[in-house]
Amino acid sequence: MTAHVAPIALNFDEGIDRKTLRRLRDRFLAVNQQRWQRAHSALTYRQQMVLEILPLVFHTNHPALPGYQDADCPYGLSHYQPSPATLGAARRLARTFSVRDEGKRQADLDALFLMGSPGTLGHSVASDLDLWLCHRSDLSERGIRCLERKADRLSDWAASLGVELHVFVFCADDWRAGRQRAEVTGENCGSAQHYLLLDEFYRTSIHLGGRYPMWWLVPADQEDRYDECMRQLVDCRFIRGDEFIDFGPVSAIPEEEFLGAGVWQLYKGIDAPWKSILKLLLIECYAQTSDQPLLSSVFKRAVYLGKTDADGLDPYVLLYNRLEAWLSAPEASARLDLVRRSLYLKAGLPLTRADQAPEHWRARLLAQLVERWQWPGRC
């Protein structure tokens, strides 16, 4: 079923209004909720608790919750209100748990995101969860270290439930200035993939709590004047400064990133070959088709146009569509076949056993692709 609502047009030269901005933000949040539900459905019952409770363990610093480090650890997720399901998950862990009223206390944490394959066709039982935990810019080094230790303890707890969880602790201001810790970019791959990673973040991330990305509110065709648009939104008080988090624009990938990113994917391919093949080919595609929009821009344009169907916006479907168009020439048929096989194997969902899989939407989506590829019924 295709979900489609009225397009939203934003033109900073002709005037904007708060109502339109709220509609736009809520549309991204609606897409976000679909992805969260899909990510949730891919986990076992016990593992679902990890996803349900992630925002709460950082919003509060409660000794009964997983990851608790010490009483001085920074906490508080900006504008976050736990849902009944999240509170229910907390009470399954600690019967007496309750959220304390902190009054007007300043939150130490700006936002929390899940990024990568969760909630997508490419998320299999072997996939890990990558979490971006963004703290406020003036947090002390001691506080940051405490958050990192808490993140490590939370990862250990998640592992006990069969979930491989990586929590990257950093500040959005440092990210924009290129001062982020190496770990933010994924297991010490350094800054070689700053814009490639940001492109992936914008098209795959699931907002778990806190401030929403400013990037949502800047139309794709105006990203070349991103900072100007942002200042207009804030200076004219269309949005408050504490509503958004800003990682900056990603209108193009600098040429110098391609080589380092390619080498990194070759290394990662040792453990995850199918995923790395897809990413390597996307890097090559980006390098050869610099006149075409990035996938993050394709995703954003679709949301602005009113396309909110989770299937059509699935990051792996968008990635496949881009590679298929790029490899459409007859002489590229072998490479296109490699893309198809890599995507099928990355999904980790043999369609001959799809009736045993709990993630019915993944089986349906993968079956649609296989039919489009005209593969035989059993392969």
Secondary structure by P-SEA (a helix, b strand, c coil): cccccbbbbbbccccccaaaaaaaaaaaaaaaaaaaaaaaaaccccaaaaaacaaaaaaccccccccccccccccccccccccaaaaaaaaaacccccccccccccccccbbbbbcccccccccccbbbbbbbbccccccaaaaaaaaaaaaaaaaaaaaaccbbbbbbbbaaaaaaccccccccccccccccaaaaaaaaaabbbbcccccccccccccccccaaaaaaaaaaaaccccccccccccccccccccaaaaaaaaaaaaccccaaaaaaaaaaaaaaaaccccccaaaaaaaaaaacccccccccaaaaaaaaaaaaaccccaaaaaaaaaaaaaaaacccccccccccaaaaaaaaaaaaaaacccccc
